[in-house]
Structure formats: structure tokens, C-alpha cells
Amino acid sequence: MPEFLKDFASDIPAVSPLEITIRLFAALLGGMIVSWIYRTTRSDLAIAPSFPGTLVLLSVLIALVTGVIGDSVARAFSLVGALSIVRFRTVVRDTQDTAYVIFAVVVGMAVGAAQPVVAAIGMVMVGGAALAMRTGPARRATTLPTLSLTLRMGLGDQTAAAVEPILDDCLAERRLLSMSTAKQGIALDATYEVRMREGRTVDGLVKALNLAEGVQSVDVATRDRRDEV
């Protein structure tokens, strides 16, 4: 065997295929737990469709990378150089999502470094903290479609007073995305990301809003929430 191959082989940590499989399976389980905590503690409107699955894959990949690096500083720097050429354009929707990305990375790293106890304690502590600080309604078993609601309203407190009760009655969740002036400043365009309440229909929402004082137009459309890669 050539000398450079001997040096390369001697630098590889002696880890059995069974141990590698166990570590990756543990990372998969840890990633699924992280994803479950994320889905449980976050509002439906705040969840990007692909993000929970990304957390699972990220945990497994980090465990695999940690196993490959081992104690080799050279491999660690090589990995950094290889990943530096990858350009990610997806913007994290919320600052809490960044915390969950780090959560998945740490769990995968701990499992890949043969420290499952650290990963388990971390999941209990971080999961408990996330559940304790949960904001917004709990995630429903049946997910209703996400809609985009755009209202053109006249200026004045009377319009807001007429619209708010209708939105509260018909919508389970809503989040204001944008607000701008229209018609040379005499009207407001407000765009919401919404989910209908159980038993309420889009047709009923539109009719009720059209009858509200000060509402000039109503537009409802399905919202395309595909992430940019």
C-alpha cells in the first residue's frame, strides 16, 4: 500500500459500522424529538412547511459530520473549506427558528461525538424551557389551509371597530404581513396571513367584511409558502 494511503487509513478512527449506525439512528430520533418540540411550541402560521423536516435531517447530518471529523483538526478545516462554497439564500422566518437550528446541530453533534447523555439532558432542558415559554395556540391535529387576506379600508377608527369583531369571529389565527396607503393616502391596504376558524367559510368572511362600514374591497387567495433555496 502506498505511504499516503497508510497515513490516511491510520488517521481514520476505528469505529465499527454497527456503532455508526446506532449513532445515526440516535441522531434521527433526537432530530425527530427536536422537530416535535418545534411543532408543539410554535404557531401554525409561524411554521414553514419544510422546516420541521429540515431539523431532522440537520441532526443526522451533523452527527455524520462529527463522526467523520473525529479528533482530526485537518478534517475539520477541510470541512469548513468545503462548506464555505455553499451559498444559502433562505431567510429564517423567526429568531426562534434560529435557536431550533442550533438545537438540532448541538443534538447531532453530541450524538456523533458519542455523548448521548449530553444530548438527552439537553433535549429535556431545552424542550422544557420551550414548552414553558410557548406562545400562541397549540398546533391542531388537522391543519387548515393558509390564506392571504387583503383588505382595502377607509381611514378612521370606525372602520377598525367594524372589522376587528368580524376577523375575531371568522379567523382562528391571523398575522399582519404588510400595510400601505392607497388612493393617494385616503385608504389603507392591509395584508394578513390567516387561517379560518372551524365551521367558518371564506364566502361568509368575504360577505361579512363587504358589509362592514369603511371596507372598500376584500381579496382572499391561497398563500404560496414555498421556501426559497
Order of alpha helices (4+ residues) and beta strands (2+ residues): alpha-alpha-alpha-alpha-alpha-alpha-beta-alpha-beta-beta-alpha-beta
